[in-house]
Amino acid sequence: MHFVSILSVGLLVQSAGQSAVQPPGVDAESALREGTVAQQRGDMKTAIEDFRKALLLRPDMVEAHANLGAALAAVGQVDEAIEEDSRALDTNPHDEAVRRNLAKAYYQKGDLNNARVQLEALHAAHPTDLQTAILLAYSYNKLGREADAVALLAPLEPGHEDDLDFEYVYAYALIASGQQDVGLPKMEKLAEAKNSAEAWLVAGSARFYRKEMQLAQADLDAALKINPKLPGAYTLDGQARYGHGDTDGAVRAFQAALRDDPRDFMATLYLGTIRLEQRNLDEAQPLLELALQLRPNWPFARLQMAKLNDLRDRLPEAERILEDLERTDPEWLDPHIALAAIYYKLKRPADGDREREIVRRIETEQQQKETKRH
């Protein structure tokens, strides 16, 4: 989801006193120099070979370890890059260029805790360095420490409001840490400026979970206009449309999601639910059966299957599912409502009356909680 240039690895660690006109030779310095030239022109294969030649001749050559680490990271050999960068840093712990390369290699590998340790050291030394702060904030976000990312970035924002890389990671952290009123406008502004499907998806997801369904749909439609293949966007768009009553639009969105992934659980479940509500049982049944194959214990899927069994006059099967749902979550209203109807159909009015009384109690308690909230 990241579109930031700072994630590219391959920083070149240069020797302060290196001469570009030294004659070629087979000594370690010549191998290092030739490798550096190859690295500068993007020929990483040759650079790696030359740096390794230098290290065969002089295993303690710190600059060769550092440059070899950068070249290895550039070609995706991240574990080897980490090993070389670590050796260089052990010898010279104050080399910030190597530490930055090591942090990026850890990040590239997905070892976020080690990336964080290196980035925190760099940030402590240079607290106003924006690129280090951005990458450290990304690490915090991925580690679930979004509040730390906000605390890190908030003092740095003045004067950098137009830096889209900065605003993306900051807006994401604000949204994920609960400061959505601040983060959402930032993310939507950035999404429009960057024409970023990923940023529109983040904003749309946040709007959806705030139950702002029409605003969520608008953001998700913007994401899909940019990238119709964006994973998960059609499914969320369908849920937002369903949430504000656009059933036909929801069906089209879920069908699009299932064309991309026929085993998309949420698209399958919601489309099955809509078909059930439309009393199209022949289409609803295979969809709900597939949803339960994908996630056998998902409560909402089981509830829909109980409703289908009711409409198919398979009352004992419906009763069994609903009673189990009640035992699992006694305060969930929907199973009680459905089970009351089943009991009346089974000529068990006392049980039906009991369920209706439970429904009245739960509804009263929910209304009281809502009144207190407002």
Residue, then its C-alpha position, 0 to 999 in steps of 0.5 A: m500500500h506504500f507509494v513512498s520512494i524512501l523504501s527503495v534500498g541500495l544506498l551507496v556508501q562512499s569512501a570520503g577519500q576515494s579517487a576515481v582515477q586510480p589505475p585498475g589492479v587486482d588489489a582490494e582497493s581496486a576491486l572496491r573501486e571497480g565495484t563502486v563504479a558498477q554499483q553507480r551505473g546500476d550493474m549490481k551483479t558486477a558490483i557484488e562480484d567486485f566487492r566480494k573480491a575485495l573482501l577475499l583480499r581484505p576481510d576487514m574492509v568495512e566499506a566493502h561490507a557496507n557497499l556489498g550490503a547495499a548491492l545485495a539489498a538492491v537485488g533482493q538478497v535481504d538476509e545477506a545484505i543484513e549480514e554485511d551491513s551488521r558486520a560493517l556496523d559492528t566495526n563502525p557503529h557511528d556510520e549512519a549511512v550503513r545503519r540506514n541501509l540496515a534499517k531498510a533491509y530489515y524493513q524490506k524483509g518484514d523484520l519490523n522490530n529490528a527495523r524500528v530499533q535501527l530507525e529509532a537510533l537514527h531518529a534520536a540522532h536527527p529528530t528533524d530528519l523527515q525521511t527517517a521519521i516517515l519510515l519509522a512511522y510506517s514501522y510503528n503503523k505495521l506494528g500496531r503502534e499507531a499512537d506512537a506514529v502520531a506522537l512522532l509525526a505531529p511535531l514535524e507536520p508544520g511546513h510539510e503539509d504538502d509532502l504526500d508521503f508524510e501526510y499518508v503515513y500520518a493520516y493513516a496513523l491518525i485514523a487507526s489510533g482513533q483520531q478519525d475526525v482529523g485523519l480522514p480529511k487528510m487521507e481524502k485530500l491526499a487521495e485526491a491529490k495523489n490520485s491514489a486508489e489505496a488512499w481512497l480505500v483506506a478512507g472508504s474503509a474508515r468511513f464504512y466502520r464509522k457507519e457513514m455508508q454513503l461517504a464510504q461508497a463515494d470513497l470506494d467508488a473513487a478507488l475503483k475508478i482508479n484501480p478496478k482490480l484493487p483487492g477487497a474494494y468491490t466487496l467493501d463497496g458492496q457492503a457500503r451500498y447494502g448498508h444504505g439501501d442500494t441493493d441493486g448496486a450492492v449485488r453488482a459490486f458483490q458479483a464483481a468481487l466474485r468474478d475476481d475471487p470466487r471464494d471471497f467470503m464476505a461477497t459470498l455471504y452478503l450476496g447469499t443474504i440478499r438473495l435470501e431477503q429476496r426469497n430467491l432460495d435457489e440462488a441463496q442456498p449455494l452461496l450460503e453453503l459456500a460461505l459456511q464451507l469457507r468459515p464454518n463458525w461465522p455467526f452471521a453466516r449460520l444465522q442466515m442458514a437458519k433462516l434459509n432452513d426456516l423458509r425451506d421448512r427444515l424447522p429442526e435444522a433451523e432450531r438447532i442452529l439458532e439455539d446454539l447461537e443463543r448459547t454462544d451469545p445470549e444477548w444477540l437479538d436476531p437469533h431470539i427473534a428467529l427462534a421465537a418464530i420457529y417455536y410457534k411453527l413447531k406448536r411450542p407457544a410457551d417457548g415462543d413466548r419466552e423468546r419474545e420476552i427475551v427480545r423485549r428485554i434486550e430491546t429495552e436494555q439497548q434503548q436505555k444504553e442508547t439514551k445514556r449515550h446521548 
